[in-house]
Amino acid sequence: MKLLLINHYAGSPEHGMEYRPYYLAREWVRQGHQVLILAASQSHVRSTQPKIGVQVIDGVHYCWYDTPEYAGNGLGRVRNIWSFCKQVWGDAKNLAEGFAPDAVIASSTYPMDIWVARKIARQANKLSPSQALTPAIPQGDVATLGSGPAGGRTKLVYEVHDLWPLSPIELSGLSPLHPFALLCQKAENDAYRDADRVVSMLPKVHEHMAAHGLDLSKLSVVPNGITIDEWQGEPEPLQADLAAHLALLKASGRLVLGYAGSHGLPNALDVLLDAAKLLSQTEAGRRIAIVMVGGGHEKARLAARVQAEGLSNVSLFDAIPKAQIPSLLKCFDVAYIGWQRTPIYRFGIAPNKLMDYMMAGCAVLHSVEAGNDPVAEAGAGLTVAPEDPAAVAEGALRFAQCSAAERAAMGQKGRAFVLAHHTYPVLAQRFIDALS
């Protein structure tokens, strides 16, 4: 099959997040499929921005569109989205004729790319089997990937990362009557109406999607996962300062409760700091050390809190390369992940960092109330209420009372769960099966 995937924020090991498009595409290529990813040259989640044009990474063809830089979630980001969608819209005929996809997948976080994907799919379905034109795409020549239509009908696929506009409405207070919310709602409704298949990372979306017009027979769930090769062999050594700090904590007999990931409001890290304050008030609690590794919009404010409140049981470190994550997680006795208490999570959660925690064999302290809970499903740790510092502190103390063998057994259950259900070879095949 020839798969055209549109993901504004697509990344790679070379560029950073987001990784899901790359991991799925790499597995599809290994299965013998051809993949072309269309992405913007500027993304707030990447660590390195790509050069404009066509690039091949591990057999996956990327076409990077020239889009303006931006910061935050204001007009700059809107202009960036508009620029990307406008350019791909303009290239629809060239892409349809030059690549002749069997499936066009709209996969950006926002839903407006469904209109662009729909145009490409419709253009491809107009082609006769003998047509094979050379595209005139500004970013480079992808004609070598296609030799005319594959002979069947091109399918339109809508992949759901988050529910827009519901996510910004419930998480950020966006008014349902805001023009951007209305635009997103129109796009979401059109996607459910026009897509041949809908693939959701979230497992409990059926009622919501049906209410917005989706025939549920079109729906498949393909969650996030891990790539096995990143967990094979000897991991990249941890940077010296962080390794030394963790070794010192271990030598002093303290239990290391670690967090690795983005430091943003949705991660509820203030709750973890509040729990640290409670833990510092008891002798048992003081034997628990909290280590937070990562970056993000809230990092500076959280660091200021730690200093101002004298939280000596909390240490903060900057983000580390992805290749060092396995080495970091091996040093955690317990890994923490927290969420805000918000109704949006009734549709389920699919966090990448949780998959990493479980694959590393970490026992997990999960602060959440959601439609699903992989930690509870796997028996991989403890789940406590969200936005409840006392519950988080109590969960940490319960882990401290467990033996190392008991925590290791929880971690191994989590690892087995991920290997069975959340590796990218498994997920990539589930995605292909959904197109059948």
Contacts in CASP RR format, 6 or more apart in sequence:
PFRMAT RR
TARGET T0000
AUTHOR 0000-0000-0000
METHOD contacts of the structure
MODEL  1
MKLLLINHYAGSPEHGMEYRPYYLAREWVRQGHQVLILAASQSHVRSTQP
KIGVQVIDGVHYCWYDTPEYAGNGLGRVRNIWSFCKQVWGDAKNLAEGFA
PDAVIASSTYPMDIWVARKIARQANKLSPSQALTPAIPQGDVATLGSGPA
GGRTKLVYEVHDLWPLSPIELSGLSPLHPFALLCQKAENDAYRDADRVVS
MLPKVHEHMAAHGLDLSKLSVVPNGITIDEWQGEPEPLQADLAAHLALLK
ASGRLVLGYAGSHGLPNALDVLLDAAKLLSQTEAGRRIAIVMVGGGHEKA
RLAARVQAEGLSNVSLFDAIPKAQIPSLLKCFDVAYIGWQRTPIYRFGIA
PNKLMDYMMAGCAVLHSVEAGNDPVAEAGAGLTVAPEDPAAVAEGALRFA
QCSAAERAAMGQKGRAFVLAHHTYPVLAQRFIDALS
1 28 0 8 1.000
1 33 0 8 1.000
1 34 0 8 1.000
1 102 0 8 1.000
1 103 0 8 1.000
1 150 0 8 1.000
1 432 0 8 1.000
1 435 0 8 1.000
2 33 0 8 1.000
2 34 0 8 1.000
2 35 0 8 1.000
2 36 0 8 1.000
2 99 0 8 1.000
2 100 0 8 1.000
2 101 0 8 1.000
2 102 0 8 1.000
2 103 0 8 1.000
2 145 0 8 1.000
2 146 0 8 1.000
2 150 0 8 1.000
3 25 0 8 1.000
3 28 0 8 1.000
3 33 0 8 1.000
3 34 0 8 1.000
3 35 0 8 1.000
3 36 0 8 1.000
3 101 0 8 1.000
3 102 0 8 1.000
3 103 0 8 1.000
3 105 0 8 1.000
4 35 0 8 1.000
4 36 0 8 1.000
4 38 0 8 1.000
4 95 0 8 1.000
4 99 0 8 1.000
4 101 0 8 1.000
4 103 0 8 1.000
4 104 0 8 1.000
4 105 0 8 1.000
4 117 0 8 1.000
4 120 0 8 1.000
5 21 0 8 1.000
5 24 0 8 1.000
5 25 0 8 1.000
5 35 0 8 1.000
5 36 0 8 1.000
5 37 0 8 1.000
5 38 0 8 1.000
5 105 0 8 1.000
5 107 0 8 1.000
6 37 0 8 1.000
6 38 0 8 1.000
6 88 0 8 1.000
6 104 0 8 1.000
6 105 0 8 1.000
6 106 0 8 1.000
6 107 0 8 1.000
6 108 0 8 1.000
6 113 0 8 1.000
6 116 0 8 1.000
6 117 0 8 1.000
7 18 0 8 1.000
7 21 0 8 1.000
7 37 0 8 1.000
7 38 0 8 1.000
7 39 0 8 1.000
7 107 0 8 1.000
7 108 0 8 1.000
8 39 0 8 1.000
8 40 0 8 1.000
8 43 0 8 1.000
8 81 0 8 1.000
8 84 0 8 1.000
8 108 0 8 1.000
8 109 0 8 1.000
8 110 0 8 1.000
8 113 0 8 1.000
9 17 0 8 1.000
9 18 0 8 1.000
9 39 0 8 1.000
9 40 0 8 1.000
9 43 0 8 1.000
9 44 0 8 1.000
9 45 0 8 1.000
9 46 0 8 1.000
9 108 0 8 1.000
9 109 0 8 1.000
10 18 0 8 1.000
10 21 0 8 1.000
10 22 0 8 1.000
10 37 0 8 1.000
10 39 0 8 1.000
10 62 0 8 1.000
10 107 0 8 1.000
11 17 0 8 1.000
11 18 0 8 1.000
11 19 0 8 1.000
11 21 0 8 1.000
11 22 0 8 1.000
11 39 0 8 1.000
11 43 0 8 1.000
11 46 0 8 1.000
12 19 0 8 1.000
12 22 0 8 1.000
12 57 0 8 1.000
12 60 0 8 1.000
12 62 0 8 1.000
13 19 0 8 1.000
13 22 0 8 1.000
13 57 0 8 1.000
13 322 0 8 1.000
14 48 0 8 1.000
14 50 0 8 1.000
14 57 0 8 1.000
15 46 0 8 1.000
15 47 0 8 1.000
15 48 0 8 1.000
15 49 0 8 1.000
15 50 0 8 1.000
16 45 0 8 1.000
16 46 0 8 1.000
16 47 0 8 1.000
16 48 0 8 1.000
16 322 0 8 1.000
17 45 0 8 1.000
17 46 0 8 1.000
17 47 0 8 1.000
18 45 0 8 1.000
19 352 0 8 1.000
20 224 0 8 1.000
20 352 0 8 1.000
21 37 0 8 1.000
21 39 0 8 1.000
21 107 0 8 1.000
22 37 0 8 1.000
22 57 0 8 1.000
22 58 0 8 1.000
22 60 0 8 1.000
23 225 0 8 1.000
23 227 0 8 1.000
23 424 0 8 1.000
23 428 0 8 1.000
24 424 0 8 1.000
24 427 0 8 1.000
24 428 0 8 1.000
24 431 0 8 1.000
25 35 0 8 1.000
25 37 0 8 1.000
25 60 0 8 1.000
26 58 0 8 1.000
26 59 0 8 1.000
26 60 0 8 1.000
26 227 0 8 1.000
26 424 0 8 1.000
27 424 0 8 1.000
27 425 0 8 1.000
27 427 0 8 1.000
27 428 0 8 1.000
27 429 0 8 1.000
28 35 0 8 1.000
28 428 0 8 1.000
28 431 0 8 1.000
28 432 0 8 1.000
29 35 0 8 1.000
29 58 0 8 1.000
29 59 0 8 1.000
29 60 0 8 1.000
31 428 0 8 1.000
31 429 0 8 1.000
31 432 0 8 1.000
33 432 0 8 1.000
34 61 0 8 1.000
34 145 0 8 1.000
34 146 0 8 1.000
35 59 0 8 1.000
35 60 0 8 1.000
35 61 0 8 1.000
36 61 0 8 1.000
36 62 0 8 1.000
36 63 0 8 1.000
36 95 0 8 1.000
36 99 0 8 1.000
36 101 0 8 1.000
36 142 0 8 1.000
36 145 0 8 1.000
37 60 0 8 1.000
37 61 0 8 1.000
37 62 0 8 1.000
37 63 0 8 1.000
38 62 0 8 1.000
38 63 0 8 1.000
38 65 0 8 1.000
38 88 0 8 1.000
38 95 0 8 1.000
39 50 0 8 1.000
39 62 0 8 1.000
39 63 0 8 1.000
39 64 0 8 1.000
39 65 0 8 1.000
40 64 0 8 1.000
40 65 0 8 1.000
40 67 0 8 1.000
40 80 0 8 1.000
40 83 0 8 1.000
40 84 0 8 1.000
41 49 0 8 1.000
41 50 0 8 1.000
41 51 0 8 1.000
41 52 0 8 1.000
41 64 0 8 1.000
41 65 0 8 1.000
41 66 0 8 1.000
41 67 0 8 1.000
42 49 0 8 1.000
42 67 0 8 1.000
42 68 0 8 1.000
42 69 0 8 1.000
42 70 0 8 1.000
42 80 0 8 1.000
43 49 0 8 1.000
44 70 0 8 1.000
44 71 0 8 1.000
44 72 0 8 1.000
44 77 0 8 1.000
50 62 0 8 1.000
50 64 0 8 1.000
51 64 0 8 1.000
52 64 0 8 1.000
52 65 0 8 1.000
52 66 0 8 1.000
52 139 0 8 1.000
53 63 0 8 1.000
53 64 0 8 1.000
53 139 0 8 1.000
53 140 0 8 1.000
54 61 0 8 1.000
54 62 0 8 1.000
54 63 0 8 1.000
54 64 0 8 1.000
54 139 0 8 1.000
54 140 0 8 1.000
54 141 0 8 1.000
54 142 0 8 1.000
55 61 0 8 1.000
55 62 0 8 1.000
55 64 0 8 1.000
56 62 0 8 1.000
61 142 0 8 1.000
61 145 0 8 1.000
63 137 0 8 1.000
63 139 0 8 1.000
63 140 0 8 1.000
63 142 0 8 1.000
64 139 0 8 1.000
65 83 0 8 1.000
65 84 0 8 1.000
65 87 0 8 1.000
65 88 0 8 1.000
65 139 0 8 1.000
66 83 0 8 1.000
66 87 0 8 1.000
66 138 0 8 1.000
66 139 0 8 1.000
67 80 0 8 1.000
67 83 0 8 1.000
67 84 0 8 1.000
67 87 0 8 1.000
68 76 0 8 1.000
68 79 0 8 1.000
68 80 0 8 1.000
68 83 0 8 1.000
69 80 0 8 1.000
70 76 0 8 1.000
70 77 0 8 1.000
70 79 0 8 1.000
70 80 0 8 1.000
78 180 0 8 1.000
81 110 0 8 1.000
81 112 0 8 1.000
85 112 0 8 1.000
85 113 0 8 1.000
85 115 0 8 1.000
85 116 0 8 1.000
87 138 0 8 1.000
88 95 0 8 1.000
88 113 0 8 1.000
88 116 0 8 1.000
88 120 0 8 1.000
89 115 0 8 1.000
89 116 0 8 1.000
89 119 0 8 1.000
91 135 0 8 1.000
91 137 0 8 1.000
91 138 0 8 1.000
92 116 0 8 1.000
92 119 0 8 1.000
92 120 0 8 1.000
92 123 0 8 1.000
93 123 0 8 1.000
94 133 0 8 1.000
94 135 0 8 1.000
94 136 0 8 1.000
94 137 0 8 1.000
95 101 0 8 1.000
95 120 0 8 1.000
95 123 0 8 1.000
95 135 0 8 1.000
95 137 0 8 1.000
95 142 0 8 1.000
96 120 0 8 1.000
96 121 0 8 1.000
96 123 0 8 1.000
96 124 0 8 1.000
96 126 0 8 1.000
96 127 0 8 1.000
96 154 0 8 1.000
97 123 0 8 1.000
97 124 0 8 1.000
97 127 0 8 1.000
97 131 0 8 1.000
97 132 0 8 1.000
97 133 0 8 1.000
97 135 0 8 1.000
97 148 0 8 1.000
98 132 0 8 1.000
98 133 0 8 1.000
98 134 0 8 1.000
98 135 0 8 1.000
98 142 0 8 1.000
98 143 0 8 1.000
98 145 0 8 1.000
98 146 0 8 1.000
98 148 0 8 1.000
99 135 0 8 1.000
99 142 0 8 1.000
99 145 0 8 1.000
99 146 0 8 1.000
100 124 0 8 1.000
100 127 0 8 1.000
100 132 0 8 1.000
100 146 0 8 1.000
100 147 0 8 1.000
100 148 0 8 1.000
100 149 0 8 1.000
100 150 0 8 1.000
100 154 0 8 1.000
101 120 0 8 1.000
101 121 0 8 1.000
101 124 0 8 1.000
101 150 0 8 1.000
101 154 0 8 1.000
102 150 0 8 1.000
102 152 0 8 1.000
102 154 0 8 1.000
102 155 0 8 1.000
102 435 0 8 1.000
103 154 0 8 1.000
103 155 0 8 1.000
103 156 0 8 1.000
103 157 0 8 1.000
103 435 0 8 1.000
104 117 0 8 1.000
104 118 0 8 1.000
104 120 0 8 1.000
104 121 0 8 1.000
104 124 0 8 1.000
104 154 0 8 1.000
104 155 0 8 1.000
104 156 0 8 1.000
104 157 0 8 1.000
105 117 0 8 1.000
105 157 0 8 1.000
105 158 0 8 1.000
105 159 0 8 1.000
105 199 0 8 1.000
106 113 0 8 1.000
106 114 0 8 1.000
106 116 0 8 1.000
106 117 0 8 1.000
106 118 0 8 1.000
106 156 0 8 1.000
106 157 0 8 1.000
106 158 0 8 1.000
106 159 0 8 1.000
106 191 0 8 1.000
106 195 0 8 1.000
107 113 0 8 1.000
107 159 0 8 1.000
107 161 0 8 1.000
108 161 0 8 1.000
109 161 0 8 1.000
109 162 0 8 1.000
109 164 0 8 1.000
110 164 0 8 1.000
110 184 0 8 1.000
110 187 0 8 1.000
111 158 0 8 1.000
111 164 0 8 1.000
111 184 0 8 1.000
111 187 0 8 1.000
111 188 0 8 1.000
111 191 0 8 1.000
112 183 0 8 1.000
112 184 0 8 1.000
112 187 0 8 1.000
114 156 0 8 1.000
114 158 0 8 1.000
114 187 0 8 1.000
114 190 0 8 1.000
114 191 0 8 1.000
114 194 0 8 1.000
114 195 0 8 1.000
115 187 0 8 1.000
115 190 0 8 1.000
117 156 0 8 1.000
117 157 0 8 1.000
117 158 0 8 1.000
118 156 0 8 1.000
118 190 0 8 1.000
118 194 0 8 1.000
121 154 0 8 1.000
121 155 0 8 1.000
121 156 0 8 1.000
124 149 0 8 1.000
124 154 0 8 1.000
125 153 0 8 1.000
125 154 0 8 1.000
127 148 0 8 1.000
127 149 0 8 1.000
128 149 0 8 1.000
129 148 0 8 1.000
129 149 0 8 1.000
129 151 0 8 1.000
131 148 0 8 1.000
131 149 0 8 1.000
132 146 0 8 1.000
132 147 0 8 1.000
132 148 0 8 1.000
134 141 0 8 1.000
134 143 0 8 1.000
135 141 0 8 1.000
135 142 0 8 1.000
135 143 0 8 1.000
155 196 0 8 1.000
155 197 0 8 1.000
155 435 0 8 1.000
156 194 0 8 1.000
156 195 0 8 1.000
156 196 0 8 1.000
156 197 0 8 1.000
157 195 0 8 1.000
157 196 0 8 1.000
157 197 0 8 1.000
157 198 0 8 1.000
157 199 0 8 1.000
157 434 0 8 1.000
157 435 0 8 1.000
158 191 0 8 1.000
158 192 0 8 1.000
158 195 0 8 1.000
158 197 0 8 1.000
158 198 0 8 1.000
158 199 0 8 1.000
159 198 0 8 1.000
159 199 0 8 1.000
159 200 0 8 1.000
159 201 0 8 1.000
160 198 0 8 1.000
160 199 0 8 1.000
160 200 0 8 1.000
160 201 0 8 1.000
160 202 0 8 1.000
160 205 0 8 1.000
161 201 0 8 1.000
162 202 0 8 1.000
163 188 0 8 1.000
163 202 0 8 1.000
163 205 0 8 1.000
163 208 0 8 1.000
163 344 0 8 1.000
163 347 0 8 1.000
164 184 0 8 1.000
164 187 0 8 1.000
164 188 0 8 1.000
165 174 0 8 1.000
165 176 0 8 1.000
165 180 0 8 1.000
165 181 0 8 1.000
165 182 0 8 1.000
165 184 0 8 1.000
165 185 0 8 1.000
165 188 0 8 1.000
166 208 0 8 1.000
166 344 0 8 1.000
167 344 0 8 1.000
168 174 0 8 1.000
168 181 0 8 1.000
168 184 0 8 1.000
169 175 0 8 1.000
169 176 0 8 1.000
169 181 0 8 1.000
170 342 0 8 1.000
170 343 0 8 1.000
170 344 0 8 1.000
171 266 0 8 1.000
171 340 0 8 1.000
171 342 0 8 1.000
171 344 0 8 1.000
174 180 0 8 1.000
174 181 0 8 1.000
175 181 0 8 1.000
176 182 0 8 1.000
176 185 0 8 1.000
188 212 0 8 1.000
189 212 0 8 1.000
189 213 0 8 1.000
191 198 0 8 1.000
192 198 0 8 1.000
192 209 0 8 1.000
192 212 0 8 1.000
192 213 0 8 1.000
192 214 0 8 1.000
193 213 0 8 1.000
193 214 0 8 1.000
195 218 0 8 1.000
196 218 0 8 1.000
197 218 0 8 1.000
197 220 0 8 1.000
197 434 0 8 1.000
197 435 0 8 1.000
198 209 0 8 1.000
198 214 0 8 1.000
198 218 0 8 1.000
198 219 0 8 1.000
198 220 0 8 1.000
199 219 0 8 1.000
199 220 0 8 1.000
199 221 0 8 1.000
199 222 0 8 1.000
199 431 0 8 1.000
199 434 0 8 1.000
200 209 0 8 1.000
200 219 0 8 1.000
200 220 0 8 1.000
200 221 0 8 1.000
200 222 0 8 1.000
201 221 0 8 1.000
201 222 0 8 1.000
201 223 0 8 1.000
201 224 0 8 1.000
201 350 0 8 1.000
202 221 0 8 1.000
202 223 0 8 1.000
202 347 0 8 1.000
202 348 0 8 1.000
202 349 0 8 1.000
202 350 0 8 1.000
203 221 0 8 1.000
203 223 0 8 1.000
203 348 0 8 1.000
203 350 0 8 1.000
203 371 0 8 1.000
203 372 0 8 1.000
204 346 0 8 1.000
204 347 0 8 1.000
204 348 0 8 1.000
204 371 0 8 1.000
204 372 0 8 1.000
205 219 0 8 1.000
205 347 0 8 1.000
205 348 0 8 1.000
206 216 0 8 1.000
206 219 0 8 1.000
208 347 0 8 1.000
209 216 0 8 1.000
209 219 0 8 1.000
210 216 0 8 1.000
220 430 0 8 1.000
220 431 0 8 1.000
220 433 0 8 1.000
220 434 0 8 1.000
222 427 0 8 1.000
222 430 0 8 1.000
222 431 0 8 1.000
222 434 0 8 1.000
223 350 0 8 1.000
223 421 0 8 1.000
223 422 0 8 1.000
223 427 0 8 1.000
224 350 0 8 1.000
224 351 0 8 1.000
224 352 0 8 1.000
224 355 0 8 1.000
224 422 0 8 1.000
224 427 0 8 1.000
225 352 0 8 1.000
225 355 0 8 1.000
225 418 0 8 1.000
225 422 0 8 1.000
225 423 0 8 1.000
225 424 0 8 1.000
225 427 0 8 1.000
226 355 0 8 1.000
226 356 0 8 1.000
226 359 0 8 1.000
226 418 0 8 1.000
226 422 0 8 1.000
226 423 0 8 1.000
226 424 0 8 1.000
227 423 0 8 1.000
227 424 0 8 1.000
228 419 0 8 1.000
228 423 0 8 1.000
228 424 0 8 1.000
228 425 0 8 1.000
230 322 0 8 1.000
230 323 0 8 1.000
230 326 0 8 1.000
231 326 0 8 1.000
231 359 0 8 1.000
231 360 0 8 1.000
235 323 0 8 1.000
235 324 0 8 1.000
235 326 0 8 1.000
235 327 0 8 1.000
235 330 0 8 1.000
236 321 0 8 1.000
236 323 0 8 1.000
236 324 0 8 1.000
236 326 0 8 1.000
236 327 0 8 1.000
237 243 0 8 1.000
237 324 0 8 1.000
237 327 0 8 1.000
238 246 0 8 1.000
238 320 0 8 1.000
238 324 0 8 1.000
238 327 0 8 1.000
238 328 0 8 1.000
238 331 0 8 1.000
239 320 0 8 1.000
239 324 0 8 1.000
241 317 0 8 1.000
242 293 0 8 1.000
242 317 0 8 1.000
242 320 0 8 1.000
242 328 0 8 1.000
243 327 0 8 1.000
243 331 0 8 1.000
245 291 0 8 1.000
245 315 0 8 1.000
245 317 0 8 1.000
246 256 0 8 1.000
246 291 0 8 1.000
246 331 0 8 1.000
249 256 0 8 1.000
249 289 0 8 1.000
249 291 0 8 1.000
250 256 0 8 1.000
250 331 0 8 1.000
253 287 0 8 1.000
254 287 0 8 1.000
254 288 0 8 1.000
254 289 0 8 1.000
255 287 0 8 1.000
255 288 0 8 1.000
255 289 0 8 1.000
255 333 0 8 1.000
255 334 0 8 1.000
255 396 0 8 1.000
255 399 0 8 1.000
255 400 0 8 1.000
256 289 0 8 1.000
256 291 0 8 1.000
256 331 0 8 1.000
256 332 0 8 1.000
256 333 0 8 1.000
256 334 0 8 1.000
257 288 0 8 1.000
257 289 0 8 1.000
257 290 0 8 1.000
257 291 0 8 1.000
257 332 0 8 1.000
257 333 0 8 1.000
257 334 0 8 1.000
257 335 0 8 1.000
257 336 0 8 1.000
257 365 0 8 1.000
257 396 0 8 1.000
257 399 0 8 1.000
258 290 0 8 1.000
258 291 0 8 1.000
258 292 0 8 1.000
258 293 0 8 1.000
258 332 0 8 1.000
258 334 0 8 1.000
258 335 0 8 1.000
258 336 0 8 1.000
259 267 0 8 1.000
259 269 0 8 1.000
259 272 0 8 1.000
259 290 0 8 1.000
259 291 0 8 1.000
259 292 0 8 1.000
259 293 0 8 1.000
259 335 0 8 1.000
259 336 0 8 1.000
259 337 0 8 1.000
260 293 0 8 1.000
260 294 0 8 1.000
260 325 0 8 1.000
260 328 0 8 1.000
260 329 0 8 1.000
260 332 0 8 1.000
260 335 0 8 1.000
260 353 0 8 1.000
260 356 0 8 1.000
260 357 0 8 1.000
261 267 0 8 1.000
261 293 0 8 1.000
261 294 0 8 1.000
261 295 0 8 1.000
261 319 0 8 1.000
261 353 0 8 1.000
262 294 0 8 1.000
262 295 0 8 1.000
262 296 0 8 1.000
263 269 0 8 1.000
263 292 0 8 1.000
263 294 0 8 1.000
263 295 0 8 1.000
263 296 0 8 1.000
263 297 0 8 1.000
263 298 0 8 1.000
263 299 0 8 1.000
263 302 0 8 1.000
264 296 0 8 1.000
264 297 0 8 1.000
264 298 0 8 1.000
264 299 0 8 1.000
265 297 0 8 1.000
265 298 0 8 1.000
265 340 0 8 1.000
266 339 0 8 1.000
266 340 0 8 1.000
267 298 0 8 1.000
267 337 0 8 1.000
267 338 0 8 1.000
267 339 0 8 1.000
268 338 0 8 1.000
268 339 0 8 1.000
268 340 0 8 1.000
268 367 0 8 1.000
268 386 0 8 1.000
268 387 0 8 1.000
269 292 0 8 1.000
269 298 0 8 1.000
269 302 0 8 1.000
269 338 0 8 1.000
270 302 0 8 1.000
270 305 0 8 1.000
271 338 0 8 1.000
271 367 0 8 1.000
271 386 0 8 1.000
271 387 0 8 1.000
271 388 0 8 1.000
271 389 0 8 1.000
271 392 0 8 1.000
272 290 0 8 1.000
272 292 0 8 1.000
272 336 0 8 1.000
272 338 0 8 1.000
272 392 0 8 1.000
273 302 0 8 1.000
273 305 0 8 1.000
273 306 0 8 1.000
273 309 0 8 1.000
273 311 0 8 1.000
273 314 0 8 1.000
274 389 0 8 1.000
274 392 0 8 1.000
275 389 0 8 1.000
275 390 0 8 1.000
275 392 0 8 1.000
275 393 0 8 1.000
275 396 0 8 1.000
276 290 0 8 1.000
276 311 0 8 1.000
276 313 0 8 1.000
276 314 0 8 1.000
277 309 0 8 1.000
277 311 0 8 1.000
277 389 0 8 1.000
278 389 0 8 1.000
278 390 0 8 1.000
278 393 0 8 1.000
279 285 0 8 1.000
279 286 0 8 1.000
279 288 0 8 1.000
279 290 0 8 1.000
279 313 0 8 1.000
279 393 0 8 1.000
279 396 0 8 1.000
279 397 0 8 1.000
280 286 0 8 1.000
280 311 0 8 1.000
280 312 0 8 1.000
280 313 0 8 1.000
284 397 0 8 1.000
284 400 0 8 1.000
285 313 0 8 1.000
285 393 0 8 1.000
285 396 0 8 1.000
285 397 0 8 1.000
285 400 0 8 1.000
286 313 0 8 1.000
287 400 0 8 1.000
288 313 0 8 1.000
288 396 0 8 1.000
288 397 0 8 1.000
288 400 0 8 1.000
289 313 0 8 1.000
289 314 0 8 1.000
289 315 0 8 1.000
290 313 0 8 1.000
290 314 0 8 1.000
290 315 0 8 1.000
290 336 0 8 1.000
291 314 0 8 1.000
291 315 0 8 1.000
291 317 0 8 1.000
291 332 0 8 1.000
292 302 0 8 1.000
292 314 0 8 1.000
292 315 0 8 1.000
292 316 0 8 1.000
292 317 0 8 1.000
293 316 0 8 1.000
293 317 0 8 1.000
293 318 0 8 1.000
293 319 0 8 1.000
293 320 0 8 1.000
293 328 0 8 1.000
294 317 0 8 1.000
294 318 0 8 1.000
294 319 0 8 1.000
294 320 0 8 1.000
295 318 0 8 1.000
295 319 0 8 1.000
299 316 0 8 1.000
302 316 0 8 1.000
303 316 0 8 1.000
305 311 0 8 1.000
306 314 0 8 1.000
306 316 0 8 1.000
320 328 0 8 1.000
325 356 0 8 1.000
325 360 0 8 1.000
326 360 0 8 1.000
329 335 0 8 1.000
329 356 0 8 1.000
329 357 0 8 1.000
329 360 0 8 1.000
329 361 0 8 1.000
329 362 0 8 1.000
330 360 0 8 1.000
332 360 0 8 1.000
332 362 0 8 1.000
333 363 0 8 1.000
333 399 0 8 1.000
333 404 0 8 1.000
333 407 0 8 1.000
334 362 0 8 1.000
334 363 0 8 1.000
334 364 0 8 1.000
334 365 0 8 1.000
334 396 0 8 1.000
334 399 0 8 1.000
334 407 0 8 1.000
335 357 0 8 1.000
335 360 0 8 1.000
335 362 0 8 1.000
335 363 0 8 1.000
335 364 0 8 1.000
335 365 0 8 1.000
336 364 0 8 1.000
336 365 0 8 1.000
336 367 0 8 1.000
336 392 0 8 1.000
337 351 0 8 1.000
337 353 0 8 1.000
337 354 0 8 1.000
337 357 0 8 1.000
337 364 0 8 1.000
337 365 0 8 1.000
337 366 0 8 1.000
337 367 0 8 1.000
337 368 0 8 1.000
338 366 0 8 1.000
338 367 0 8 1.000
338 368 0 8 1.000
338 386 0 8 1.000
339 345 0 8 1.000
339 349 0 8 1.000
339 367 0 8 1.000
339 368 0 8 1.000
339 369 0 8 1.000
339 370 0 8 1.000
339 386 0 8 1.000
340 386 0 8 1.000
340 387 0 8 1.000
341 369 0 8 1.000
341 385 0 8 1.000
341 386 0 8 1.000
341 387 0 8 1.000
345 368 0 8 1.000
345 369 0 8 1.000
345 370 0 8 1.000
345 371 0 8 1.000
346 370 0 8 1.000
346 371 0 8 1.000
347 371 0 8 1.000
348 370 0 8 1.000
348 371 0 8 1.000
348 372 0 8 1.000
349 368 0 8 1.000
349 370 0 8 1.000
349 371 0 8 1.000
349 372 0 8 1.000
349 373 0 8 1.000
349 374 0 8 1.000
354 364 0 8 1.000
354 366 0 8 1.000
354 374 0 8 1.000
354 375 0 8 1.000
355 418 0 8 1.000
355 422 0 8 1.000
357 364 0 8 1.000
358 364 0 8 1.000
358 374 0 8 1.000
358 375 0 8 1.000
358 378 0 8 1.000
358 380 0 8 1.000
358 411 0 8 1.000
358 414 0 8 1.000
358 415 0 8 1.000
358 417 0 8 1.000
358 418 0 8 1.000
358 422 0 8 1.000
359 414 0 8 1.000
359 415 0 8 1.000
359 418 0 8 1.000
359 419 0 8 1.000
360 415 0 8 1.000
361 380 0 8 1.000
361 408 0 8 1.000
361 411 0 8 1.000
361 412 0 8 1.000
361 414 0 8 1.000
361 415 0 8 1.000
362 411 0 8 1.000
363 380 0 8 1.000
363 381 0 8 1.000
363 382 0 8 1.000
363 399 0 8 1.000
363 402 0 8 1.000
363 407 0 8 1.000
363 408 0 8 1.000
363 410 0 8 1.000
363 411 0 8 1.000
364 375 0 8 1.000
364 380 0 8 1.000
364 381 0 8 1.000
364 382 0 8 1.000
364 410 0 8 1.000
364 411 0 8 1.000
364 414 0 8 1.000
365 381 0 8 1.000
365 382 0 8 1.000
365 384 0 8 1.000
365 392 0 8 1.000
365 395 0 8 1.000
365 396 0 8 1.000
365 399 0 8 1.000
366 373 0 8 1.000
366 375 0 8 1.000
366 376 0 8 1.000
366 381 0 8 1.000
366 382 0 8 1.000
366 383 0 8 1.000
366 384 0 8 1.000
367 383 0 8 1.000
367 384 0 8 1.000
367 385 0 8 1.000
367 386 0 8 1.000
367 387 0 8 1.000
367 388 0 8 1.000
367 391 0 8 1.000
367 392 0 8 1.000
368 383 0 8 1.000
368 386 0 8 1.000
369 385 0 8 1.000
369 386 0 8 1.000
373 383 0 8 1.000
374 380 0 8 1.000
374 417 0 8 1.000
375 381 0 8 1.000
375 382 0 8 1.000
375 383 0 8 1.000
375 414 0 8 1.000
376 383 0 8 1.000
377 417 0 8 1.000
378 413 0 8 1.000
378 414 0 8 1.000
378 416 0 8 1.000
378 417 0 8 1.000
378 418 0 8 1.000
379 410 0 8 1.000
379 413 0 8 1.000
379 414 0 8 1.000
379 417 0 8 1.000
380 410 0 8 1.000
380 411 0 8 1.000
380 413 0 8 1.000
380 414 0 8 1.000
380 417 0 8 1.000
381 410 0 8 1.000
381 411 0 8 1.000
382 395 0 8 1.000
382 398 0 8 1.000
382 399 0 8 1.000
384 391 0 8 1.000
384 392 0 8 1.000
384 394 0 8 1.000
384 395 0 8 1.000
385 391 0 8 1.000
399 407 0 8 1.000
420 426 0 8 1.000
END
